Amino acid sequence: MREAARYFRLSSFTTMKFICLCGALVLPLLGAAQQLVATTPPLTYHVGLAKAPLYRSAADTARKPSRYLFSQAEAIVVGRFSPRWVVVKNDGFLYLTPTDKLSDYDPADAGKLPIDPRTQLITYEGVVPVPGVSQADLYARATAWVAKAYPSNNAVLEQQDAATGQLVVQGELPAVVYNLYAGVLRSSYAGVVRHTLTIYVKDGRYKYVLSNLAHNAKSTPNLKSGGALEQDRASLFGYAGIGSHKTWTDLKVAATRDARHLLAGLEEAMTLQKPQGEKKASDF
């Protein structure tokens, strides 16, 4: 009888230790599942042709997802979890989704816009070294790139001076807005975003300055010109309220992304090398 009682006490003690150990192991896992946080203002992207899986935590990515964002749906990104994963907000909850499922994702969109302290305009400016290449050759590369980068009627070469090594381009890139058509989100033409691009070349280097970004609806039905991209609000639909705010924000993000990509193309043409991107990294 005494042996049975002793065994019972030992068994109870062992069981309690097991329960405590399980609790110590499970609680951190539960905590890890809740660690998704919004770290950036919401930015709207779009799912590609394949639906995007949603996961509540990093651990969940090893399992089959229970939720998806459908093809071409909006994805509201509120943070970057890793180079291959972003945090999205959906129905009030935070999830992980892979970046390669978003057709227009660019991590640089979350960065602060470069505002020139003197002009207060969004201005992309930089000097790129091109060792061993003469001013004449860089000028030839720049003029060839301008002719290729801007489709017909999308640019005016305002200044072209081989002696001083300077080109001034008044260019424009197409703008789009997204609307529901028969329950499906579709992009539609929304005019253009104009800009001024100045390129200076010297032996072994070139400089670029891109500014004066402004939206022009170009007679697009039911849409007004937004004007300078420095504005927080624009009257795209005849008023500067909630109805215009998201569309204007999305248009600005896409336009500044296009400007960065344009300058990346210029760098590739001038240096004959692709701009160095972010190094690949493992998921977690």
N, C-alpha and C positions, 0 to 999 in steps of 0.2 A: 504493500500500500504506500509506504514511504517512497519506494522507488518510482511508483507511478506518479506520485505528486511531484517528485523531483524532475521527472521527465517532462511533465506538463509545464512546470515553471521554465525549464530550459527551452522547450518548444515555443512557449509564448514569447520568451526573450528573443529567440532567433527570428520569430515572425515579425516582431516589432522592429528589429534591426533591418530586416528585409524591406519592410514598408517604408522606413525612414530613408534607406538607401535609394529605393525607387523614387521617392519624393524628391530626393536631392538630384537625381538624374533627370527626372521628367520636367521639373520646374524650369531649369535653364532652357530646355528645348521649347517649352511653351513660351518662355520669354523671347527666345530667338525668333519664334514665329510672329511675334508682335513688333519686331524691330524695323519694319518698313516705315520710313518717314518721308514726308514731303520736304525736299530741300531746295526746290526752285519754284518760281512762279509757274502756274500751269501754262503749258504750251501745247497747241493742237497739232497732231500729226495724223497720218492716215494709214490704215492697214492696207497691205498690198493684195495681190490676188489670192493668197492663201490666208486663212484665218489665223489670228494670233492667240496663242494659249495664255491663260492668266493663272498665276500661282500666288498663294497667300504668303509664301516664305521661300527662302533659298532651299530649304530641305524638301519642300514640295516639288521642286523642279525634277526630282528623281522619280516622281510618280506621274501617272496620267492626269492631265488637268481636267477639272470638272467644269470650267467656264472658259469661254472664248470671246474674243472680239471678232465679229464677222468681217469678211472681205470688204475692203473699201470703207469700213466704218471709221469714225473718229477715235483717236486714242489720246487722252489727256495725260501728258507726261508731266510729273511733278518732281522728278528726281532721277539721278543716275546712280544705279547700284554698282555697276561695273562696266567695262568697255562693251560687254555683250548684252547687258540687261539694264532695263530702265524701270522705274516705278511709275505706274499709271493709276489714276483714280477712276473708279467705275462704280456707280451706284453708291457712293459714299464710302467705299472701302478701297484700300491700297493693295495693289497686286504687282508682281513682276511679270514682264513680258520681254521676249528677245528683241533686240534692236533690228535684226535682219527681217523681221516681219512687218516693219514700218517702212513704207516706200519713200518717205521724205525726211527721215530722221537725220539730224546733224547735231552732235553735242555742242558745237560752237554757238548754236542758237541761244543757249542759256547764258552766254557771256554778256557783259555790259557793252552797250553800243559805244563806239568810239566818238565822243563829242569833242570837236575842236574848241579849245577854251577861248579862242579869239573870235571865231565866227559863230559858235554855238550850233554848228551844223554837224550831222553825222559825216565823219570823214575817215576814209581808209587811206592810210599813208605809210610808205615804207621805202627803204633803200635795199636793193638786192644785189649782192656782189656777183659778178660773172667774170672770174679771173681769166686774163689772156685774150679777151674778146674786144675788138676795137669799137669805137663809137659808131663808125660807119656800118659795121656788121650788126651791131645791136639796133641801130636805126632801121636797117633792112628787115630784121626779125620783127620789130615792133609794127612796122607798116603792113607786113604780111599777116601778122596776127590780127590786126584790126580788120583787114579785109575778110578774114575767115570767121572771126568771132561775131561779127555783126551781120546778120542777114540783110538783104537789099532793103533799102528805105528805113532801116532801124538805127542809122547813125549818120551824123554829118561830121566830116573831118574839118573842123573849124580852123585848125592851124597845123601846118606841116612844114617844118623847117629843118632840113638836113644839116645845115651849117651849125645851128645852135643845138641840134639834137632834141627837138621838142615837137610833140604831137598833142593836140587838144581835140578830144572827141566828145561830141554831144550825142550820147547814145540812149537807147531805151531797150528795156527787156519786158516781155509780156507779163501781165499780172492775171491771177485767177482768183475766183471766189468759189466757195462750195455751197451747193443748195440741194435739197431733197427733190428728186424727180421720181414719182411713182414709188416712194418709199425707199429709194436708193440714193445715197449721197454721191453727187457728181460734181466735177469741177467745170466751171464755165469761164469764158473769156471776160476779163474785167479791165480792159484797157492796157496801159503800160506804166512802168515806173521809169522815169527819165533820170539821167545822171550826167555829170561832167567828169570825164576821165582825162587827166593830163599825165603824159609819159615824158620823162626826161632821160636822155642817155648820155653817158660819158664812157671813156675807155675803162673797161673792167667793171662797170656797174650801171644800174638804171634805178630811177625813182618813179613811183606812181603816186598819184593823189586822186581819189575818187570821192566826189561829194555832190551836193545839190540834188539829192534823191527826192523825187516828187511824183505822186501818182496822178495820172491823167486818164480819165475814163474813155476818152476818144469816142464819144457818142454811143457808148454801150447802153442799150435800153434799160431803163429803171435804175440807173446807177449814176452817181455824181462823182466828179473828181475829188479825191481826198486832199490833194495838195502835198505840201512838204511833209516828209515822214517824221520829222521831229515832233509833230503834234501828237498829243496823247489821244485826242479824239478828232473824228472827222465826220462830216455829214454825207456819208456815202448814199444814204437813202432819203436825203432831204432833212435829216435831223441828226443831232450828235448824241443821241441817247443810247439806251441799251441795245437797240436794234442794229446800230452801226458799230458799237464798240468792239465786239468780238471779231467781226469781219475785218475791221481796220487793224486790229492787233495781229490777226493771222496774216493779213496782206503785208504788213510791215516785216514780220518775221521772215516770210518767204522772200521778200524783196531784198533784205539785207543778206540773206543766205545766198541768193543769186549773185549779189555783188561780190561776196567772198569767193564764190566758185569762179566767177569771171576773172578775178585777180589771180586765182590759182592757175587758171588756164594761161594767163599772161606769163606767169613765172615759168611754167613748163616750156612755153614757146621761146622765152628769152634765154633760159639756162640749158635748154635741151634735156632737162631732167624733170621728173615728176616731183612736186613739192613733198617734203618728208611729212608723212602722216604720223598718227599715233602708233606706237609699238603695240603689237598684239600681246594680249595677256590672257591668262586662264580665267575661267568664269569667276571663281571665288578664291 
